[in-house]
């Protein structure tokens, strides 16, 4: 049975939008396609998302939030020492981005187009990730494991310095045979840079 406007939720629309984007790509996907996939009128979709741009922004945010949620638990895991947290967080970020690029290249390419359009979703994502890194650095400073006069600045530097391993513009490099060794060397160097003593 097709969903009615009363049972239609924003989450269901976002799921359908992702499938439509995977099938048609960002240039050809329309709100009408999303509505058709859900068995509703395009007006029903517009009741949840006022414009096509708002729908695209929301689906991009949902995609980026998956990575943020995966990393959040590591950032706040007091059972791990700060250095382990930092290493695990960076490795998980790299793995998540590689997985997105490798498991579904069509959808990854689509999201690269959408993230270029979605300034606020991407900016919020980066702010969230650097905030998580800041909490890890702060925990390291509090425990005496790290030295940093300004944990937020250190966190931004860590994030920016590891861009090759999470910024989608480098996705073509992520399948190179030496990428794991490069990642390990970069993380080792960064950890030595923040380590106390």
Buried (B, 14 or more C-beta within 10 A) or exposed (E): EEBEEEEBEBEBBBBBBBBBBEBEBBEEBEBEBBBBBBEBEBEBBBEBBEEBEEBBBBBBBBBBBEBBEBBBEBBEBEEBBBBBBBBBBBBBBBBBBBBBBEEBEEBBBBBBBBBEEBEEBBEBBBEBBBBBBBBBBBBBBEEEBBBBEEBBEBBBBBBEBBEBBBEBEBBEEBEEEEBEEEBEEBBEEBBEBBBEE
